[in-house]
Structure formats: C-alpha cells, structure tokens
C-alpha cells in the first residue's frame, strides 16, 4: 500500500489505470503515471475499491456520513504489459 497525493477535485470523475506484469506495476491517473513499483502480483486478482479519508479528523456530526460514487469500472485480461512499464 502507498499514499499518493494528487492535486485534483475528488468530487469529479477521474480515470485510474493499473497495469502489471513481469517488469512491475504501474499506477496512473488521467494518463499520468503516479506510482511505479518493481513488484507485481503473479497470481489471479480480484477488484476491490476502497476509499480512505486521510488527514485531520472532523468531529462535526454534520460532516458524516460521507458518500462517494464510482462512475464506471472496466476490467480485461490482456497480454503481459512488460513493454508498457
């Protein structure tokens, strides 16, 4: 796991990309690489979407519960992506 801070408006839809293969893992947002790792899973995976609030805690009861919307999810099984990394 890693924390990546991006200067974007989280209330708007964004396109995230994850590619992995023998050369590692690449994570991108809006076509820009935001994280590279030499590690990559070599086993079947499943999609899990989690949202975390990081930062100071807001104790005001009017600020909760917070909500989020996943606009679209697409997955596919493709050839190894080692050339893209």
ChimeraX attribute file (.defattr): number of C-alpha atoms within 10 A of each C-alpha:
attribute: neighborCount
match mode: 1-to-1
recipient: residues
	/A:1	3
	/A:2	5
	/A:3	7
	/A:4	7
	/A:5	8
	/A:6	9
	/A:7	5
	/A:8	9
	/A:9	8
	/A:10	9
	/A:11	8
	/A:12	8
	/A:13	12
	/A:14	15
	/A:15	11
	/A:16	14
	/A:17	15
	/A:18	12
	/A:19	17
	/A:20	21
	/A:21	19
	/A:22	15
	/A:23	16
	/A:24	17
	/A:25	20
	/A:26	21
	/A:27	16
	/A:28	15
	/A:29	15
	/A:30	11
	/A:31	11
	/A:32	10
	/A:33	13
	/A:34	15
	/A:35	14
	/A:36	15
	/A:37	12
	/A:38	12
	/A:39	13
	/A:40	14
	/A:41	11
	/A:42	9
	/A:43	5
	/A:44	5
	/A:45	7
	/A:46	6
	/A:47	8
	/A:48	5
	/A:49	7
	/A:50	5
	/A:51	7
	/A:52	5
	/A:53	7
	/A:54	8
	/A:55	6
	/A:56	6
	/A:57	7
	/A:58	9
	/A:59	8
	/A:60	7
	/A:61	7
	/A:62	8
	/A:63	8
	/A:64	9
	/A:65	6
	/A:66	7
	/A:67	6
	/A:68	8
	/A:69	8
	/A:70	8
	/A:71	9
	/A:72	8
	/A:73	9
	/A:74	6
	/A:75	7
	/A:76	5
	/A:77	5
	/A:78	7
	/A:79	7
	/A:80	12
	/A:81	15
	/A:82	13
	/A:83	8
	/A:84	12
	/A:85	15
